Amino acid sequence: MYKNLLSEMKKLKITNSDIAQNLNMSEKEFERKIKGDKPFNLNEAIAIRDFLTSKVFKIDYLFK
């Protein structure tokens, strides 16, 4: 599980569905990835970081 990512999503009121839509994947697929059942690829990680527009985050912080 990606505690930092989940924390920032909560602060920004961004839902799993919001990010899943942005990544063109189902919410269920995103939930599997955020739980750590499947890995995010680099392009997905960058897209998630870019979607969190109010701050600039380093990928290693979000996916720690």
DRENLUM-768412 format. One line per 3 residues: number of its first residue (from 1); for each residue x, z, y of C-alpha. Coordinates in steps of 0.5 Angstrom, whole numbers. Each point is the difference from the previous one (the first is absolute). Layout:
<pts>
NUM) X,Z,Y; ...
</pts>
This chain:
<pts>
1) 0,0,0; 2,-2,7; -1,7,4
4) 3,-3,7; -4,-6,-1; -7,4,-2
7) 2,4,6; 1,-5,5; -7,-4,-2
10) -4,7,1; 3,1,7; -2,-7,2
13) -6,0,-4; 2,-6,-4; -4,-1,-7
16) 2,-2,-7; -5,-6,1; 3,-2,7
19) 7,-1,-3; -2,-3,-6; -4,-5,4
22) 6,-1,4; 4,-2,-6; -5,-4,-4
25) -1,5,-6; -5,4,-2; -1,7,2
28) 1,2,-8; 6,-4,0; 3,3,7
31) -2,7,-3; 4,-1,-7; 6,-2,5
34) -1,6,4; 0,5,-6; 6,-3,-2
37) -3,-3,-6; 3,-7,2; 5,-1,5
40) -1,-3,7; 5,-6,1; 4,-1,6
43) -5,-5,3; -6,5,-1; 4,6,3
46) 2,-4,6; -7,-2,1; -2,7,0
49) 5,2,5; -2,-6,5; -8,2,-1
52) 2,7,2; 0,-2,7; 0,6,5
55) 7,2,-3; 7,-3,-2; 1,3,-7
58) 6,-2,-5; -2,-2,-7; 4,5,-3
61) -4,6,4; -6,-3,-2; 1,-1,-7
64) 5,6,-2
</pts>
